[in-house]
Amino acid sequence: KGYAGDIVHEMAESDTSDQWHVLARLSGNIEMYGGKTADSGTDDWNIGIADPDDNTDSIAVVSLRDGSVVTSGDYERFFEKDGKRYHHIFDPATGYPADSGLRSVTVIDDSSTRADALTTALFVMGLEDGMAFCAEHDIAAVFITSDQQVYTTDKVNEACTFSFLGEQKGYTYAQ
């Protein structure tokens, strides 16, 4: 999905007519190019970050004109057995679904391929190691923990406008 997002971006960018306004949704990967049309009063796209307990609703919004917003989480592809959730993000050290204390990780980046790889890796790392990795490598990321805390890296404010909406749903913006 990440690579497909990058191809969409490259196709739009290669057209010299500068007429492209692209928003491509590839499951948890969103690719944007050229901003929205002027009718909306702003040129930024508004991309919701899903509530892991109700993925039809958002607990945050990131706004940006161009780039990729990619989320990996445990809430769309999973099953429960004997009270335990088994999801599709595996920890290579154990061979089992990652038990990192996270529900989702979102990365905002120019490259959808890179963001796709990073969300999975950061999810497996967990909050503390993931935040440290992001600080070391200047990665814009949003982490949602199992206890409904939302953390953003310092780079998020450079990459986009972040709006927290989750307070009424029981989330805390921990920063």
C-alpha positions in Angstrom: 0.0 0.0 0.0 2.8 2.4 0.8 4.5 1.9 -2.6 1.1 2.3 -4.3 0.7 5.6 -2.5 4.1 6.8 -3.7 3.2 5.8 -7.3 0.0 7.9 -7.1 2.0 10.8 -5.8 4.7 10.4 -8.6 2.0 10.3 -11.3 0.3 13.5 -10.1 3.7 15.2 -9.6 4.8 14.3 -13.1 1.9 16.0 -14.8 3.1 19.5 -15.7 -0.4 20.9 -16.0 -0.4 21.4 -12.2 -4.2 20.5 -12.2 -4.0 17.6 -9.8 -5.7 17.5 -6.5 -5.3 13.9 -5.2 -6.5 12.2 -2.1 -6.0 8.4 -2.3 -7.2 6.1 0.5 -5.4 2.8 0.5 -6.8 1.2 3.7 -4.7 2.7 6.5 -2.5 4.6 4.0 -3.7 8.1 2.9 -1.7 9.9 0.1 -2.3 13.6 -0.7 -1.1 15.8 -3.5 -1.9 19.3 -4.6 -4.1 20.3 -1.7 -7.9 20.6 -1.9 -9.6 23.0 -4.3 -10.0 26.6 -3.1 -13.7 26.1 -2.5 -13.1 24.8 1.1 -11.3 28.0 2.2 -8.1 26.1 3.0 -5.8 24.1 0.9 -5.0 21.4 3.5 -6.5 18.0 3.6 -8.0 17.0 7.0 -7.2 13.4 7.8 -8.8 11.7 10.9 -6.9 9.4 13.2 -9.3 6.7 14.1 -10.5 5.9 17.6 -9.2 2.3 18.1 -12.4 1.5 20.0 -14.7 2.9 17.3 -12.9 3.2 14.0 -15.9 5.1 12.5 -14.9 8.1 14.6 -11.7 10.1 15.0 -9.9 11.1 18.1 -7.5 13.5 16.3 -7.1 15.2 12.9 -3.9 16.0 11.0 -4.1 18.7 8.4 -1.6 19.0 5.5 -1.4 19.8 1.8 0.9 17.1 0.5 2.3 13.8 1.8 1.3 10.6 3.4 -0.5 9.7 6.6 -0.2 6.0 7.4 -1.7 4.2 10.4 -1.1 0.7 11.7 -3.3 -0.5 14.5 -4.7 -3.6 16.2 -8.4 -2.7 15.6 -9.3 -3.6 12.0 -7.7 -7.1 11.5 -8.1 -9.1 14.7 -10.0 -11.8 16.5 -10.5 -12.6 20.1 -10.2 -16.0 21.8 -10.5 -16.6 25.5 -10.5 -12.9 26.2 -7.3 -12.2 24.3 -7.0 -10.1 21.2 -4.9 -11.5 18.3 -4.1 -8.9 15.6 -2.1 -8.9 12.4 1.0 -7.0 13.6 3.6 -9.6 14.6 6.6 -9.2 16.8 9.5 -10.9 15.0 11.1 -11.7 18.3 8.2 -13.8 19.5 6.3 -14.8 16.3 3.1 -13.6 18.0 1.0 -10.5 17.7 3.0 -7.5 19.2 2.1 -6.9 22.8 3.6 -3.4 23.0 0.9 -1.5 24.9 -0.1 0.4 21.8 -3.4 0.4 19.9 -2.1 2.4 16.9 0.7 4.4 15.4 0.4 7.0 12.7 3.3 8.4 10.8 3.2 11.6 8.7 5.9 11.5 6.0 6.7 12.5 2.4 7.1 8.8 1.5 4.2 6.5 1.9 6.5 3.4 1.6 8.7 4.6 4.5 5.7 5.6 6.6 4.2 2.2 6.0 7.3 0.4 7.3 7.8 2.8 10.2 4.2 2.4 11.6 4.6 -1.4 11.9 8.1 -1.2 13.4 7.1 1.6 15.8 4.0 -0.4 16.9 6.2 -3.4 17.7 8.8 -1.2 19.6 6.1 0.2 21.9 5.8 3.8 23.2 9.1 4.4 25.0 11.4 2.9 22.4 9.2 4.2 19.5 9.3 7.7 20.8 13.1 7.6 21.3 13.5 6.2 17.7 11.4 9.0 16.3 13.3 11.6 18.2 16.6 10.2 16.9 15.4 10.1 13.3 13.1 13.1 13.1 9.9 11.2 12.5 6.5 12.7 12.8 4.3 10.1 14.7 1.2 9.8 16.8 1.0 7.0 19.3 -2.2 5.8 20.9 -1.8 3.5 23.9 -4.0 0.8 25.4 -4.8 3.1 28.3 -6.2 5.8 25.9 -3.2 8.1 26.0 -2.2 10.0 22.8 1.4 11.0 22.3 2.9 13.0 19.5 6.6 13.5 18.6 8.1 16.9 18.3 8.3 16.5 14.5 4.4 16.4 14.2 4.1 20.2 14.6 6.5 20.7 11.7 4.9 18.1 9.4 1.2 19.1 9.9 -1.4 20.8 12.0 -2.5 18.4 14.8 -5.9 18.7 16.5 -6.8 16.5 19.4 -10.5 15.5 19.6 -10.5 12.6 21.9 -11.2 14.1 25.3 -15.0 13.4 25.2 -14.2 9.8 24.3 -12.0 9.3 27.3 -8.6 9.9 25.7 -5.9 12.1 27.2 -3.4 14.1 25.1 -0.2 13.3 27.0 2.2 15.1 24.7 
